[in-house]
Amino acid sequence: MKPCLGYQMSRRSMLGASGATLFGLQLSELIARAGEAQQTKAEHVIFFWNGGGMSHLDTWDPKPGSPSQGELNPIETSVPGIQISEIFPQLAKQMHHCALVRSIAGTQGDHGLGTYNVQTSYLQTPNIVHPGFGSVVVHEKPKMGDLPSFVSISGRAPRASYLGQACEAYFVGAPGERDPYLAFPEGITQVRGNDRLDALARFNDRYGSRNPGESNVATKTAIDDAVKLMRSPALSAFELDKVPTTMLNRYGDNTFGRGVLLAKQLVETGVRFVQVNRGGFDTHTANFPAMRAHGAVMDPALASLIEDLAESGLLKKTLIVMLSEFGRTPDVNEDAGRDHWSDVFSCFVAGGGITGGKVIGSSDENGYAPKDNPVKVADLHATFCQSLGIDSMKEVMTPLQRPMKLVDNGKPIADLFA
């Protein structure tokens, strides 16, 4: 007896059938959603901002044998076929955890305009200021613990703008040094200091009730957050005094190495977004000695961070991003430097559900323009949002009742999660 033909339908043909539904949903859609649920969502971000315009050719997109190669050579990594600059020998061993986007199609060759675009996803306009990505993250993700949700180390982060005071960054100047503003002045006892804070709170409440407005609400938010932080045991996460000497030496006993160590401690304590700032990439002169010096400082810290987070399991929940406002010219100028170049540049990313060992897109043979799979700056932001489980197309209302999307019409890079 031949079996009933109805039982011979294959799984593929069943899923392809237009009528295959469950609870009103197509089975293909259910399977897609199941895949989304299984994807690890990032809970934290460590965002490295390299101010000045970091050369893509001397970091993530070397061009061996081309006229644009310059003095630095590419080296092999832990992923066959992926090469990066010789200035990152330790990081090269962690490349299986990392991914590169080599085809960012930028449009802003000015430092200020490029910084604004890359850190907000929007082009700068005279009539509105958009929040930086860190403020977007802490606006959309609930706070964890007493520490600030957003910390910026060794430099200022973009303002939160219409997202409000609660989404502003807490600034750390020298990583490891205690903030003098989070302790009572010398000679003021704990009791006397608390009495002063209580008096300040009463004064602000009276003033705020008589003069309602956003500025007073923002002031109260900032003071309340500062007092809560000052009284929290979690404040010790900002200290590096107890870090073993061996670990400090691995990361580097310098401002950047300490900043990366501090970023690690902060995400371990629940901080959502940490921005680590480093300047000096505007290499119009002596580009190659400058890049070697940058590599000597950055390489051990980045490699140690990724290795340690991977070992602890936190890398899966921590999105690591390194960006700059643009790249540098393929041509080396008469001062042995590279000038501004926004037509194409690169992004380094790891963790947070990103598939390691990948390269997205490419630039042409000399690094002048995207060759395939051009990526807009807004696409990067949409990708970061997907990693975090944030709807990049969500609209928020400004104080002037103007709806603004979290990201300026970007599309996530699906291949980074494949």
C-alpha positions, 0 to 999 in steps of 0.5 A: 500500500502506498503511503498517503501523499500528505505525509510525503510533504518535505519540511522545505515544501511545508515551510514554503507553502503559503498556508503553513501558519501557526497562531496566525503566523507563517512558520517561516516567520516563526523560525526566523523569530526563534533565531532572533531569540537565540542570538546573544544580545549585548548588555554593554558597549565599550566604544573606542573613539580615536580622534583625528582620523585614524588611517585605515591603511595602516590599521585594519585595511593594509594594501601590501604591494600597492603604492598606498602601502607605506612603511608598515607591513601586513601580518597574518592573524588567527583567521586565515586570509585576514591580515591587519597592520604589523602594529597590532601583533597581539591583537592579531592573535585574537582576530577570531573574536573580531570583525572588520568593516572595510567599506564605510562610505563616509561623506565628512572630511572635516574633523567636527563634521566627521565626529558628529556624523560618526558618533550620532549617525546624523549629519550636522545641521544648524537647527538641532543637536542629535545625541551621541550613540552612548546616550541612545543606548542608556536611553533604551536600556534600563540602568544596572546598579548605582554606577552611571550608565554612561561613562566617558574616559580621557575625553568628553562624549557627545551630549545627550541633547533631547534625550535628557540629563539622565543620558549624559556621560559621567566624565573620568579625566585620568583613569584610576584617580578619584573624583574629588567632587564625589567626596566631601571637602577636607575638614567636612565630616560625614554628618556635616556634609550630609546636613549640607546635602539635605539643606541643598535638597530642600532649597532646590525643591522649593526653587523648583516648585516655584520655577518649574522647567526642564533645567531645574529637572535636569539639575535635580537629576544630576545632583541625585545621581551624584549623591547616590554614586558618592554613597555607593560601595560600587564607586570602588569600580573606578579605582585601579589601586587593587589591580595586580601589577601583572595585569596592569603590565599586560594592559600597559601602565599608561593612560590608555592601558589604564583606561581600558582596564577601567572600562573592563571593571566598569562593564563588569560592575554593570555600566552600560556604555563606556567610551574610551577616548584617544587622540593624536591620529591627525597624522599630516606629518610623520604618519608611520612613526606615529602609528607605530607609537599608537600600536605599541600602546593600543595593541596590548590593551585591546588584545588583553581586553578581548582575551579576558572578556572572552575567558570570563564569558562577558565578551558575548554580552559586551559589544566592542567598537573602535572608530574614528571620524574618517580615514587617511589618504592613500597618497603619502604627502611630502611630509611623510604624512597622510591627509584627511580621507572620508571616501572610505574607512574602516571599523573594528568590532568584537563581541556582543553577538557579532560573529568573529573572524569576518571582514565585511566589504572591501576598498579598492586596490589602493584604498581610495573608495569602497569596492564592494558592499559599501556601508553607510555610517548610519548602517553601523549604528543600526548594526550596533542597535541590533546587537543590543536589541534596540529598535534603531527606527524607534522615534523619540519626541524632542522637547519641541514635539519633533519626532526623531529616529534613534538612528538616521535610516540605517540598515543593520549589516546582517552578515556580521551576525551570520 
